[in-house]
Amino acid sequence: MNKAEQATFIDVYINSVKSFLIEKIQKLPDNWDGFELRHWIAQKFDEENLLSKRNSKWQPSKQKRRKECENDIIINNL
């Protein structure tokens, strides 16, 4: 992927999570403020990550890519 494609992917992915979260606003407790909202948003992203990890158990090649990606994140201080 080139930089423009990467930016587009990020934009589409984050907008899809944003749409999901906004759909759930009516169900949120009224007393939630930034603390609870940040926790809930982080949890949704973590759940997505866990789902892809579960799916990768059936695809060993993705485990290798995940480890390489995690290494790139550390090396490049991302």
Summary of the structure (lengths in Angstrom):
residues: 78
radius of gyration: 15.8
end to end distance: 17.7
largest distance: 44.3
contacts: 148
relative contact order: 0.06
helix: 81%
strand: 0%
